[in-house]
Amino acid sequence: MLVGANFSQVDGDYFAGYHRVGINVGGIVYAQLAEHVALSMEILYSQKGSKSDIVKPVNVNGTPVFIEKYAISANYAEVPVMINYFDKRKSHFGVGLSYSQLVSSDETITTNPVMTPDFTQYPFKKYDLNALAGVQLHLVQGLFLNIRFQYSVLPIRTELPPYFARAQQYNNLWVVRVMYLFK
């Protein structure tokens, strides 16, 4: 059982910082391959995205426009697969890949002067493939603290108006969660 939070940003949206906080919940199984090595697979519900309240000036066809608020909310069903190395205390670290299927997404923007871009013309891809690395610190019997970094291997979107974002966007997130393993 896994419960925690994603701290995410979307690289390519002109806003920096892990300001979108979302949930990361699900289950995990391990298959021992050798004395200190195990393969793990998870099934997760994972909220990713971006959020900014920093005013950003942009030029839209020669007109100055200020982006006052911007947010992306993307909900995924995710399946990470990792190879893990365990130490004597049962703490472990691992690397792997994660396939995510987009369940839903929403994007909002507030500008001055008011503009209402139609973001439905620029949909997110229905899937996301991430490289990931994480460490699980054994706290007490069965309980672990997990910290993980994930980054999209492929862009999550490739066509956008150039004044609102770069042409390609990528999920970029840190995950902090607790994990309880049943034997």
C-alpha positions in Angstrom: 0.0 0.0 0.0 1.3 3.4 -1.0 0.0 6.9 0.0 1.7 10.2 -0.7 1.9 13.3 -2.8 3.4 14.4 -6.2 5.1 17.8 -6.4 5.1 18.4 -10.1 5.7 20.9 -12.9 5.4 20.7 -16.6 8.6 21.6 -18.4 7.8 23.8 -21.4 5.0 25.9 -19.9 7.3 28.9 -19.2 6.7 28.5 -15.4 9.2 26.9 -13.1 8.7 25.3 -9.7 7.1 22.2 -8.3 3.9 24.1 -7.3 1.2 21.5 -8.4 0.5 19.2 -5.5 -1.4 16.0 -6.3 -2.1 12.6 -4.7 -0.2 9.4 -5.4 -1.9 6.3 -4.1 -1.9 2.6 -5.0 -0.4 -0.8 -4.4 3.0 -2.4 -4.9 4.3 -5.9 -5.3 7.9 -7.2 -5.2 9.4 -10.3 -6.8 12.8 -11.3 -5.3 15.4 -12.1 -8.0 18.5 -12.5 -5.8 19.5 -12.0 -2.2 19.6 -8.2 -2.4 17.7 -7.6 -5.7 14.0 -7.5 -6.4 11.7 -6.4 -9.2 8.7 -4.2 -8.2 5.5 -3.3 -10.0 3.0 -0.7 -8.8 -0.5 0.3 -9.8 -1.2 3.9 -9.0 -3.6 6.8 -9.4 -1.3 9.8 -9.9 -2.1 13.6 -10.2 0.4 15.6 -12.2 0.5 19.1 -13.7 1.6 22.6 -13.3 0.5 25.7 -11.4 1.6 29.4 -11.3 0.4 32.6 -9.8 3.4 34.6 -11.0 2.6 37.3 -13.6 4.4 36.5 -16.8 4.4 39.0 -19.7 4.2 37.5 -23.2 3.8 39.0 -26.7 0.8 37.8 -28.6 0.9 39.0 -32.3 2.6 42.3 -31.3 0.3 42.9 -28.3 1.6 42.7 -24.7 -0.4 40.2 -22.6 0.2 39.3 -19.0 -0.5 35.7 -17.8 -1.7 36.1 -14.3 -2.6 32.5 -13.4 -2.0 29.3 -15.2 -2.7 25.7 -14.3 -2.6 22.2 -15.7 -4.2 19.3 -13.9 -3.6 15.8 -15.4 -4.8 12.6 -13.8 -3.2 9.3 -14.7 -3.5 5.6 -14.1 0.2 4.6 -13.7 2.2 1.4 -13.7 5.9 1.8 -12.6 8.2 -1.2 -13.0 11.6 -1.0 -11.1 14.7 -3.0 -10.3 15.6 -2.5 -6.7 18.7 -3.1 -4.6 18.2 -3.9 -0.8 20.7 -3.2 2.0 20.9 -5.1 5.3 18.2 -2.9 6.9 15.7 -3.5 4.1 16.1 0.0 2.9 16.4 0.0 -0.9 16.9 2.1 -4.0 15.7 1.4 -7.5 15.5 2.6 -11.1 12.9 1.9 -13.8 10.2 3.0 -16.2 6.6 4.0 -15.7 3.7 3.8 -18.2 0.9 6.2 -17.5 -2.5 6.4 -19.2 -4.2 9.8 -19.1 -7.6 9.6 -17.3 -8.5 13.3 -17.5 -7.0 16.7 -17.9 -7.9 20.4 -17.4 -6.0 23.6 -18.3 -6.9 27.1 -17.2 -5.4 30.5 -17.8 -6.1 34.0 -16.7 -4.7 36.9 -18.8 -4.8 40.7 -18.8 -6.2 41.8 -21.3 -8.6 38.8 -21.2 -7.9 36.1 -23.8 -9.6 32.7 -23.9 -7.4 30.3 -25.9 -9.0 27.1 -26.8 -6.6 24.5 -25.3 -8.8 21.7 -26.6 -7.1 22.3 -29.9 -3.8 21.2 -28.2 -4.6 18.0 -26.4 -2.3 16.1 -24.1 -1.1 12.7 -25.4 -3.2 9.8 -23.9 -0.1 8.2 -22.4 3.1 9.2 -20.7 6.4 7.2 -20.4 8.7 8.2 -17.4 12.2 7.3 -16.3 12.3 7.2 -12.5 14.7 6.7 -9.6 13.8 6.3 -6.0 14.9 5.4 -2.5 12.8 3.7 0.2 14.0 4.2 3.7 13.0 1.4 6.1 11.4 3.1 9.2 9.9 0.2 11.3 8.5 -3.2 10.6 6.8 -3.0 7.2 6.8 0.8 7.0 9.0 2.8 4.5 9.4 6.4 3.5 9.7 6.7 -0.3 11.2 9.6 -2.3 11.2 9.3 -6.1 12.1 11.5 -9.1 10.2 11.0 -12.4 10.7 12.7 -15.8 8.8 12.1 -19.1 10.9 10.3 -21.7 8.5 11.4 -24.4 6.7 14.8 -24.6 3.2 14.8 -23.2 2.2 17.5 -25.8 3.8 18.7 -28.9 1.7 21.5 -30.4 1.0 24.7 -28.6 0.6 28.4 -29.4 4.2 29.7 -29.1 3.3 32.7 -26.9 1.9 30.4 -24.1 4.4 27.6 -24.1 7.3 25.8 -25.8 6.3 23.4 -28.6 7.1 20.3 -26.4 6.1 19.7 -22.8 7.2 17.1 -20.3 6.0 15.9 -16.8 8.7 16.5 -14.1 7.9 15.5 -10.6 9.1 14.5 -7.1 7.0 12.0 -5.2 7.0 11.7 -1.4 5.0 8.9 0.2 4.8 6.3 2.8 4.7 2.6 1.9 3.5 -0.3 4.0 4.5 -3.8 2.9 2.5 -6.9 4.0 4.3 -10.2 4.1 
